[in-house]
Amino acid sequence: MTGGNPLRDAQDRRLPRIAGPSGLVIFGVTGDLSRKKLMPAVYDLANRGLLPPGFSLIGFARRDWADQDFAQVVHDAVREHSRTPFREEVWQQLAEGFRFVPGEFSDDQAFENLGSTIEELDKARGTGGNFAFYLSVPPKFFPKVVRQLKDHGLSEGRGDSWRRAVIEKPFGHDLASAQELNKVVHEVFRPSDVFRIDHYLGKETVQNILALRFANTMFEPLWNRSYVDHVQITMAEDIGIGGRAGYYDGIGSARDVIQNHLLQLLALTAMEEPASFDAKALVAEKLKVLMAVKLPQDLGKHTVRGQYAHGWQGGEEVLGYLEEEGIDPNSTTDTYAAIKLEIDNRRWAGVPFYLRTGKRLGRRVTEIAIVFQRAPYSPFDTTDTQELGQNALVIRVQPDEGVTIRFGSKVPGTSMEIRDVTMDFAYGESFTESSPEAYERLLLDVLLGDANLFPRHQEVEESWRILDPVEAFWENAGKPEQYTAGTWGPKAAQEMLARDGRSWRRP
Ligand SMILES: NC(=O)c1ccc[n+]([C@@H]2O[C@H](COP(=O)([O-])OP(=O)(O)OC[C@H]3O[C@@H](n4cnc5c(N)ncnc54)[C@H](OP(=O)(O)O)[C@@H]3O)[C@@H](O)[C@H]2O)c1
């Protein structure tokens, strides 16, 4: 009992969230994601004291490795990619809980071995039978791995212990495949034990959308059709497809980014205030707003796709998409996509949400810009306000995390000239502690069973409902427009906004 002392209550709630006895199995542990993100996240959590002392990590992959070989691979990944400094004593304790199980996903004996390894770890390290299975594998194997877990009795814990599945994106490639995958996964795991990763939700700046909107009074009164002119949500990358041709070709930027990350950002930006911040209440609001999202009638005018062509980026000559290794020279896959969406509800009717994403664009940036209407009347001379733009509130998701507010201000001098200025909040300047990596936060949440930051299957399906007609339209719409690498995308994207009397921001 805290006896109702508000100060002590506040302190108690900020006690570190430490995972209870548990372990993690990573399928596809030799992959890129595992080495660059998951292994470092496990170490960083251990280093911050957020994992239980007997925490165990089992790697599953097609390699003839002993436990020590696996430990060496994790060690190298941690040394190269972890966020926090390397500490030998933390490493030693963590590494005692490492095991490796070699095998193919179709290999029954390998899953039996996995079961014995889990039992051995339960006894040796007191994991309590609590294990999360992280499917960091090519999506076509999601159903197979989930079924193997069931067939070998690994998907259900005994007694009070839990078993959870963590599933990477992409979750399906259209509505039908997502529904099919959900069906398979829910035959094996209870919906509350399935954690679908959208790593954007693990980012501090994305969670800050909720703080900004619902912990303050000054923004929410303006957050609607009476004051907002439009919203732009951008995720721009400067890189090309790198070594991921096999994954990317045939998928494209809209399926890779808009279906998950950008529609989640839209949902958090546009949703109503949830009754609380538990997963159920949050999902209910996100789902409600996603259900109200509509595509405009004329997709030819209000969607654009592009493909990067040869160009220069950061002083380096780079290949066009069709010249990249492993890409079909006739591929029509989009590396750039822009879509106008409408939200049919009282708050947003008539306010367009423009979403865009692309590879090989001018710079790497993700931001949400709420662009406000112009003042209904200006008492100033038009010559004095010709440099004045629209007010905007920009949530800078990455890099350079923070929030910018743009407004008009008088230029010093004897005339009443007014120009835009900005007011800035930067995470780096306001807080001393650095932000945890998204995967750190999300892995800890999985171990704690906290589902707030994980999209539920209804949201995933709703997002495909929005995107499927666009993909179907593009399929019969010829080739995507080429844009020079290092620029801000196809001309048609500029024209799309110009037709509405608007323009894309240059972040
Ligand atoms: N990389 C990223 O940044 C990123 C970002 C977002 C989402 N994702 C998602 O995360 C997942 C993993 O991505 P990734 O880039 O790490 O993929 P990856 O580098 O291709 O790794 C795939 C892993 O699966 C294993 N594997 C493939 N077929 C197997 C089989 N039949 N039996 C056993 N193991 C098999 C591979 O083992 P071998 O070494 O034996 O081939 C490898 O460990 C995918 O769902 C991807 O869409 C990745």
The ligand as an SDF file (V2000), in Angstrom:
LIG
                    3D

 48 52  0  0  0  0  0  0  0  0999 V2000
   16.6170   -6.8130  -42.0050 N   0  0  0  0  0  0  0  0  0  0  0  0
   15.8430   -5.8600  -41.5680 C   0  0  0  0  0  0  0  0  0  0  0  0
   16.2930   -4.7510  -41.2970 O   0  0  0  0  0  0  0  0  0  0  0  0
   14.3680   -6.1000  -41.3770 C   0  0  0  0  0  0  0  0  0  0  0  0
   13.5720   -5.0100  -41.1060 C   0  0  0  0  0  0  0  0  0  0  0  0
   12.2130   -5.2220  -40.8850 C   0  0  0  0  0  0  0  0  0  0  0  0
   11.6950   -6.5070  -40.9410 C   0  0  0  0  0  0  0  0  0  0  0  0
   12.4890   -7.5590  -41.2400 N   0  0  0  0  0  0  0  0  0  0  0  0
   11.8820   -8.8840  -41.2560 C   0  0  0  0  0  0  0  0  0  0  0  0
   12.5850   -9.7030  -40.3370 O   0  0  0  0  0  0  0  0  0  0  0  0
   12.6440  -11.0410  -40.8060 C   0  0  0  0  0  0  0  0  0  0  0  0
   14.0940  -11.4550  -40.9300 C   0  0  0  0  0  0  0  0  0  0  0  0
   14.7700  -10.5760  -41.8060 O   0  0  0  0  0  0  0  0  0  0  0  0
   16.3080  -10.6990  -42.1480 P   0  0  0  0  0  0  0  0  0  0  0  0
   16.6460   -9.5170  -42.9620 O   0  0  0  0  0  0  0  0  0  0  0  0
   17.0820  -10.9780  -40.9280 O   0  0  0  0  0  0  0  0  0  0  0  0
   16.3070  -11.9830  -43.0980 O   0  0  0  0  0  0  0  0  0  0  0  0
   17.5630  -12.8180  -43.5740 P   0  0  0  0  0  0  0  0  0  0  0  0
   18.8260  -12.0520  -43.3810 O   0  0  0  0  0  0  0  0  0  0  0  0
   17.2140  -13.3190  -44.9380 O   0  0  0  0  0  0  0  0  0  0  0  0
   17.5540  -14.0270  -42.5500 O   0  0  0  0  0  0  0  0  0  0  0  0
   16.6210  -15.0460  -42.6180 C   0  0  0  0  0  0  0  0  0  0  0  0
   16.9560  -16.1090  -41.5950 C   0  0  0  0  0  0  0  0  0  0  0  0
   16.0870  -17.2330  -41.7820 O   0  0  0  0  0  0  0  0  0  0  0  0
   16.8620  -18.4180  -41.8440 C   0  0  0  0  0  0  0  0  0  0  0  0
   16.2340  -19.4180  -42.7090 N   0  0  0  0  0  0  0  0  0  0  0  0
   15.7790  -19.2200  -43.9600 C   0  0  0  0  0  0  0  0  0  0  0  0
   15.2480  -20.3780  -44.4150 N   0  0  0  0  0  0  0  0  0  0  0  0
   15.3760  -21.2980  -43.4270 C   0  0  0  0  0  0  0  0  0  0  0  0
   14.9950  -22.6660  -43.2840 C   0  0  0  0  0  0  0  0  0  0  0  0
   14.3750  -23.3270  -44.2590 N   0  0  0  0  0  0  0  0  0  0  0  0
   15.2680  -23.2880  -42.1120 N   0  0  0  0  0  0  0  0  0  0  0  0
   15.9000  -22.6240  -41.1200 C   0  0  0  0  0  0  0  0  0  0  0  0
   16.2680  -21.3220  -41.1980 N   0  0  0  0  0  0  0  0  0  0  0  0
   16.0170  -20.6810  -42.3400 C   0  0  0  0  0  0  0  0  0  0  0  0
   18.1660  -17.9700  -42.3850 C   0  0  0  0  0  0  0  0  0  0  0  0
   19.1190  -18.9420  -42.0380 O   0  0  0  0  0  0  0  0  0  0  0  0
   20.3810  -19.2930  -42.9850 P   0  0  0  0  0  0  0  0  0  0  0  0
   21.4630  -18.3670  -42.5170 O   0  0  0  0  0  0  0  0  0  0  0  0
   20.6340  -20.6920  -42.6930 O   0  0  0  0  0  0  0  0  0  0  0  0
   19.9480  -19.0120  -44.4030 O   0  0  0  0  0  0  0  0  0  0  0  0
   18.3630  -16.6440  -41.6670 C   0  0  0  0  0  0  0  0  0  0  0  0
   18.8210  -16.8640  -40.3570 O   0  0  0  0  0  0  0  0  0  0  0  0
   11.8810  -11.0450  -42.1170 C   0  0  0  0  0  0  0  0  0  0  0  0
   10.5400  -11.3760  -41.8470 O   0  0  0  0  0  0  0  0  0  0  0  0
   11.9560   -9.5940  -42.5750 C   0  0  0  0  0  0  0  0  0  0  0  0
   10.8900   -9.2670  -43.4150 O   0  0  0  0  0  0  0  0  0  0  0  0
   13.8070   -7.3690  -41.4490 C   0  0  0  0  0  0  0  0  0  0  0  0
  1  2  1  0
  2  3  2  0
  2  4  1  0
  4  5  1  0
  4 48  2  0
  5  6  2  0
  6  7  1  0
  7  8  2  0
  8  9  1  0
  8 48  1  0
  9 10  1  0
  9 46  1  0
 10 11  1  0
 11 12  1  0
 11 44  1  0
 12 13  1  0
 13 14  1  0
 14 15  2  0
 14 16  1  0
 14 17  1  0
 17 18  1  0
 18 19  2  0
 18 20  1  0
 18 21  1  0
 21 22  1  0
 22 23  1  0
 23 24  1  0
 23 42  1  0
 24 25  1  0
 25 26  1  0
 25 36  1  0
 26 27  1  0
 26 35  1  0
 27 28  2  0
 28 29  1  0
 29 30  1  0
 29 35  2  0
 30 31  1  0
 30 32  2  0
 32 33  1  0
 33 34  2  0
 34 35  1  0
 36 37  1  0
 36 42  1  0
 37 38  1  0
 38 39  2  0
 38 40  1  0
 38 41  1  0
 42 43  1  0
 44 45  1  0
 44 46  1  0
 46 47  1  0
M  CHG  2   8   1  16  -1
M  END
$$$$
